[in-house]
């Protein structure tokens, strides 16, 4: 199910006169390929990753059963994407750099999720970017509410984006900046959004949310998203990013339970407890 996310009074802000923005979960090989290509192209432009093959990397976090990749489209073109990753025995992507900060939150019994692989196409007009970002983050908020058990929403960002996430979205800095190996050693800052913090002072956010709440609720109710299985993983095996020393024994056992016929390497989890 695709839903128009631009109210009638705002359709003049769409990608073009003929196009209307839509949002849905990734639900096909094509959706994932387009989303991952957008992420890769943005990373390449910033120098975060060397130029690579046309088909970008699929991470282990993308294939977990509760992970959802959100797409914002104009017709068939992906304009923005973000992946919502709930905590699991595999852990969270941020723990590659901020493990010592994430572990205490989990130990306190807080339910964690992370935003990962966020990208917005550079062809979007500057005046349209706030509208696109708003719809994307309202979709995220709706997903969080749909989960019903998220205490902290985490994200790692470049230091130059900290002010936006702080002032506009209500995130707070937990740690950093620190070099992040996934983005060629560029600095990363760990931030979190607490579900129990009042954000009504973010008047632009609350006002915009009222416009989109019904549409987003319909999205979540009617779009189950993509379900991965062993056969689909095998088809994507050439792009699946599995680094053995980034996965714990518990994480590897979890992956083998989810995908028992996938050829996981024997050394999976050999270097971490």
C-alpha positions in Angstrom: 0.0 0.0 0.0 1.3 3.4 -1.0 -0.1 6.6 0.6 0.2 10.2 -0.5 2.1 12.0 2.1 1.7 15.5 0.7 -1.5 17.3 1.8 -3.4 19.1 -1.0 -2.2 22.5 0.2 1.4 21.3 0.1 1.5 19.5 -3.2 3.2 22.4 -4.8 6.2 21.2 -2.8 6.3 17.8 -4.4 9.3 16.5 -6.4 7.7 17.8 -9.5 4.3 19.2 -10.6 3.1 15.7 -11.7 4.5 13.7 -8.8 3.3 13.2 -5.2 5.5 11.7 -2.4 4.6 8.3 -1.1 5.9 6.3 1.8 6.0 2.5 2.4 8.2 -0.2 3.8 10.7 -1.9 1.5 8.9 -5.0 0.3 10.9 -6.3 -2.7 14.4 -6.9 -3.9 14.1 -3.8 -6.1 13.1 -1.7 -3.1 16.1 -2.8 -1.1 18.5 -2.4 -4.0 17.2 1.2 -4.6 17.4 2.1 -0.9 20.9 0.7 -0.6 22.1 2.4 -3.8 20.9 5.7 -2.4 22.8 5.2 0.8 25.9 4.2 -1.0 25.8 7.1 -3.4 25.4 9.6 -0.5 28.3 8.0 1.4 30.5 8.1 -1.7 29.7 11.7 -2.2 30.8 12.5 1.3 33.9 10.4 1.1 32.6 8.0 3.7 33.1 4.9 1.5 35.1 4.2 -1.7 33.2 3.9 -4.9 32.0 0.3 -5.2 29.7 -2.0 -7.2 26.3 -0.9 -8.4 24.6 -3.2 -5.9 25.4 -1.8 -2.4 26.0 -3.8 0.7 23.1 -5.4 2.7 23.9 -5.6 6.4 22.9 -8.2 8.8 20.6 -5.8 10.6 18.5 -5.3 7.5 17.4 -8.9 7.4 16.2 -9.3 11.0 12.5 -10.1 11.4 11.5 -6.8 13.2 13.7 -4.5 11.1 11.9 -2.2 8.8 13.3 -0.1 5.9 11.2 2.9 5.2 11.2 4.5 1.7 9.9 7.9 0.6 9.2 7.9 -3.2 8.1 10.1 -6.0 6.5 7.6 -8.3 9.1 4.8 -8.6 12.1 6.9 -7.5 13.4 6.6 -4.0 13.9 10.1 -2.5 14.8 9.1 1.1 15.3 6.0 3.2 16.0 5.0 6.7 16.1 1.6 8.5 14.5 1.1 11.9 16.5 -1.6 13.8 15.0 -2.9 17.1 17.4 -4.4 19.6 18.0 -8.1 19.3 20.6 -10.8 20.3 22.6 -9.4 17.4 22.9 -6.0 19.1 22.7 -2.6 17.4 24.8 -1.1 14.7 26.0 1.7 17.0 27.8 -0.9 19.2 30.6 -1.2 16.6 31.9 2.1 18.1 29.8 2.9 21.2 29.4 -0.5 22.8 30.3 0.8 26.3 27.6 3.4 26.1 24.8 1.2 24.7 25.4 -1.8 27.1 24.5 0.2 30.3 21.2 1.3 28.7 20.3 -2.3 27.9 21.4 -3.4 31.4 18.9 -0.8 32.9 16.1 -2.7 31.2 15.5 0.0 28.6 14.1 -1.1 25.3 16.4 0.2 22.5 16.1 0.7 18.8 18.3 2.4 16.3 18.0 4.4 13.1 20.5 3.3 10.5 21.3 3.8 6.8 19.5 7.2 6.5 19.9 9.0 3.2 18.1 11.8 1.3 18.7 12.2 -2.5 20.7 15.3 -3.4 18.3 16.1 -6.3 15.7 17.3 -3.8 15.2 21.1 -3.9 16.5 22.9 -0.9 13.1 24.3 -0.1 11.6 20.8 -0.2 14.1 19.1 2.1 12.3 20.1 5.4 9.1 18.6 4.1 10.7 15.4 3.1 12.6 15.1 6.4 9.4 15.8 8.3 7.5 13.0 6.6 10.4 10.6 7.0 10.7 11.2 10.7 6.9 11.1 11.3 7.0 7.7 9.7 9.8 6.7 12.1 7.8 8.0 15.1 4.8 6.1 13.9 6.9 2.9 13.7 8.2 3.5 17.2 4.7 4.0 18.6 3.6 0.9 16.7 6.4 -1.1 18.4 5.0 0.1 21.7 8.1 -0.8 23.7 10.8 1.6 22.7 12.4 3.6 25.5 15.4 5.0 23.6 15.8 5.6 19.9 19.5 5.8 19.0 21.3 7.2 16.0 24.9 7.9 15.1 25.4 11.1 13.1 28.2 13.3 11.8 29.0 16.1 14.3 27.8 18.7 11.8 24.3 17.3 12.1 24.1 17.3 15.9 22.4 20.7 16.1 19.6 19.6 13.8 18.8 16.4 15.7 19.0 18.3 19.0 17.0 21.4 18.3 14.6 20.1 15.7 14.0 16.5 16.8 14.8 16.4 20.5 17.7 14.0 20.4 20.5 14.3 23.0 24.2 13.5 22.8 25.3 10.4 24.6 28.9 10.1 23.5 31.4 11.1 20.8 32.7 12.3 18.5 34.7 9.2 17.7 36.2 7.8 14.5 33.8 5.3 12.8 35.5 2.6 10.7 32.4 2.2 8.5 32.7 5.8 7.2 36.5 5.8 6.5 37.2 7.0 10.1 35.0 10.1 9.9 33.8 11.3 13.3 30.5 10.0 14.6 28.3 11.1 17.6 25.9 8.8 19.4 22.5 10.4 20.1 19.3 9.2 21.6 15.7 10.2 21.7 14.0 9.3 24.9 10.3 8.2 24.6 9.5 9.6 28.0 10.7 13.2 27.3 8.1 15.8 26.4 8.6 17.3 23.0 5.6 19.6 22.8 8.0 22.6 22.8 9.0 21.5 19.2 6.0 23.3 17.9 6.8 22.8 14.2 7.0 19.0 14.8 3.7 18.8 16.7 1.9 20.9 14.2 3.2 18.9 11.3 2.4 15.6 13.0 -1.3 16.5 13.2 -1.4 16.7 9.4 0.2 13.3 8.8 -0.9 11.1 11.8 -3.9 9.4 10.0 -1.9 8.7 6.9 1.0 7.1 8.8 -1.3 5.0 11.0 -2.9 3.6 7.8 0.6 2.9 6.5 1.5 0.8 9.5 -1.8 -1.0 9.6 -1.7 -2.1 5.9 2.0 -2.6 5.0 3.7 -5.6 6.7 7.0 -5.0 4.9 9.4 -7.6 3.5 10.2 -10.9 5.2 13.6 -12.5 4.7 14.2 -16.2 4.4 17.1 -18.4 3.7 16.5 -18.5 -0.1 16.4 -14.7 -0.3 19.5 -14.4 1.8 21.4 -16.8 -0.5 20.3 -14.7 -3.5 21.9 -11.7 -1.8 24.9 -13.5 -0.4 27.4 -11.6 -2.6 26.4 -8.3 -1.0 25.7 -9.4 2.6 28.1 -7.8 4.9 29.3 -10.3 7.5 32.4 -9.5 9.5 33.0 -12.3 11.9 34.6 -10.3 14.7 31.7 -7.8 14.7 29.2 -10.6 15.7 29.0 -12.2 19.2 28.5 -15.9 19.8 25.0 -15.0 20.9 24.4 -13.1 17.7 25.6 -15.9 15.5 23.4 -18.4 17.3 20.5 -16.1 16.7 21.3 -15.8 13.0 21.6 -19.5 12.6 18.2 -20.0 14.4 16.6 -17.5 12.1 18.2 -18.8 8.9 19.2 -22.4 9.5 20.1 -23.4 6.0 22.1 -20.2 5.2 25.9 -21.0 5.0 27.1 -19.0 8.0 30.9 -19.1 8.3 32.3 -21.3 11.0 34.3 -18.5 12.5 31.1 -16.4 13.1 31.5 -14.9 16.6 34.9 -16.3 17.2 36.5 -13.0 18.4 33.8 -11.5 20.7 32.1 -12.9 23.7 
